[in-house]
Amino acid sequence: MTASLFPRLFGPAGPKGLSKDALAGLPRSWMTAACMDARFRRAEGWLGLSQCDSDPRAFTCRIDRRPGVYGLIPATVATDGDPATVDYTLCYFPDADEPLLDSFAISAAILASDAGTPERLRDFPAHPDLIAAFSIASLRLAVSADGAAIGLALTAERRRRVLSEAGIAAPGGGFVVEPGAADEDLPAFEIARDLAAVLAAGLTVSSGAAPSRIVAYEAPSSITLCRADGTLTPVAAAVACRDTDRLVWGEASALGRCLEPLGAHTRADAGLDRYRRDPIPLVPATERPESYGDRPRLIVLSGFLGSGKTSFLNQFIEYHVGRNELVTVIQNELGETGVDAMLLEGDESVMAVDAGCVCCTLAGALGPAIRTLKERFAPDMIVLETTGLANPLNMVEELRDLDDLVRLEAVVTVVDAARYFETIDTSEIASGQIAAADTLVLNKCDLVDDETLVAIHADLARRNAGSSVIEARQGRVNPKLLGAGFAQLLAEEEEAEVSCCCGHAHGEGHGHGDCGGGGHGHEHGECDGHHGDDHGQCCAGHHDHGHGGGHCQEHGRGHHHAHAHDHAHDHASHLGEGFSYLKLILPDEVDIDVLSRLLVDCPDAVDRVKGVVKLKGVDEPQILQFVPGHAEFVAPERPVTEPPFLIVIGRGVDSPDLSAHWAPLTEEAPELESQDLESPHVVH
Ligand SMILES: Nc1nc2c(ncn2[C@@H]2O[C@H](COP(=O)(O)OP(=O)(O)OP(=O)(O)O)[C@@H](O)[C@H]2O)c(=O)[nH]1
């Protein structure tokens, strides 16, 4: 066997090409890969994982066998020898209502019941007190240098017992723990094995190979005596036993003795069956049973430049992953920057559709993208993150034609409270995004006062009385609050269309003149083919945006592509509002002072700057995020391979005057690539 035994984990370079961090992050990688198959998630009861902020190699996760949360954090990583090894600490954080809590030490039970603990444990590596109280086992991962074998060894006390010499006094008198009784008596190995079995199944599924060896060991151990002065002393006890499960995928000999535990080999352990899984490969969607063919839900995520769409999306995905739902993302970004993808946690199921904007030049691109995602991942939900200049009202046709692939659930528009009045008064795109929304996420509420918030709410209600408005900071909202009305709009519109004006189904392809004026009750007298007129209630029945006459005449499915592009001009779009962007190819390093000055003095026309910069004196590349008045540098969620660049977006920003503003970033004038947003490709 070769490194190709685990190609999804190692990539073409094999395990030797992995950094220490990538090696330590392998369990997260293989679980992510395995979870692409919904059958795996359901069969194993996997409820999702969440990467920790302070140590991205660590994660918390949940499985349906237990109500609490597991945490896995690498303690040591050794890559000098062959095999390379990573030792993890495995924690279990019981739910505050879980009876198992009684088996933990009193101090741990108090911690678990603390109201702040659930929030803290999301980033448990930053809280050593949580690790000390709730670590239950160690897990060793061994990877042979040639990629021919991977091994896992789980070790824990069968029952972890801590006796309290002096007992633990109860506040009202008496004892919570009698002197000499057990403060802790925890079935540590059993709890840890529940997770280890799922991790092992994930490795089996993602590698396509079943374990070649599964062996259990047991070794004598001790119990712990907590002396009256608080010191802990191990005491040999016949009942104490330390268990180890050892699993190998591939050639056991390639791992040497690095997984050998102390103790005796045991065979009489039925629990080992839990590690035996069929090595199911990820099944192409075409071969999946009918239940897999259910249409995933589609959320269209809209919002003006820099309003917080990507911030919202990160939280949204985390929420759904936590509920065992696979969310895949189609990102449409101006300028093919890939920046949004770098900001998104987890990369496996994000697809970029970037050579233009889905609301106009890329009309027709969504269907193929959705098909690909469905085939590869069988997702429960697809989120289409549109560019900040896309107007969902221009996508009605495209979305309707996706009906056999997805169920449109809602259009969610993120609104930037801090720049609300500045953009709403100057951009019809921004107002179109608001008009199209089922749910408005009023973001950046931290940047405005209460009076401004009240004024924004009033204005939003005028523009879209039917949508709900949820205030948010950093894009955080409870996804349960997201409404579903746009899908309803499409359905109603379809129905209205069938009898529009003349009673003909528009799919039948009748011509312009057919639709010439036979009204049917509600303002369809306007539906007379005057292109560009704002038809108010035409067809949609309840929406305050208008479709041009072309919309009314050409709904035949047979010719929607050309039509959809025409349709883009019916509602405000960046094509009409003069937006363009500029791509600056930066030198290897830039001076932060120079960059900051340019951002502070940024021309008013600039609405957004983002990209990858390498700052002098800073080791890692950073993502620059700038909206007028606010700049920040963030570490990318994934390795950056592109050379440094910036994308500047705004009205006329590619003019010689405005592009000259950025010249100081390089010794000579920066290399510029510009694009008025009408042409679909960046000019190289
Ligand atoms: N103060 C504040 N900043 C926020 C908030 N939400 C997002 N930001 C910042 O706003 C900037 C833009 O956020 P993104 O989530 O990238 O916005 P976007 O809508 O995806 O941007 P584009 O796709 O480029 O249009 C980033 O610097 C965020 O950190 C918030 O609620 N408050």
The ligand as a Gaussian input file, in Angstrom:
#p B3LYP/6-31G(d) Opt

LIG

0 1
 N      -18.721000      46.150000      13.998000
 C      -19.232000      45.144000      13.300000
 N      -18.545000      44.647000      12.257000
 C      -19.088000      43.621000      11.567000
 C      -20.330000      43.047000      11.924000
 N      -20.608000      42.034000      11.062000
 C      -19.568000      41.984000      10.183000
 N      -18.660000      42.940000      10.489000
 C      -17.424000      43.247000       9.758000
 O      -17.768000      43.769000       8.473000
 C      -16.822000      43.366000       7.495000
 C      -17.526000      42.702000       6.326000
 O      -18.121000      41.491000       6.775000
 P      -18.423000      40.294000       5.769000
 O      -19.162000      39.259000       6.555000
 O      -17.201000      39.872000       5.053000
 O      -19.398000      41.037000       4.754000
 P      -19.956000      40.500000       3.350000
 O      -21.352000      40.979000       3.248000
 O      -19.746000      39.030000       3.243000
 O      -19.003000      41.265000       2.337000
 P      -18.988000      41.141000       0.704000
 O      -19.342000      39.736000       0.383000
 O      -17.620000      41.495000       0.334000
 O      -19.992000      42.097000       0.201000
 C      -15.837000      42.455000       8.207000
 O      -14.722000      43.229000       8.572000
 C      -16.609000      42.002000       9.434000
 O      -15.774000      41.661000      10.526000
 C      -21.038000      43.579000      13.070000
 O      -22.145000      43.179000      13.441000
 N      -20.432000      44.625000      13.706000

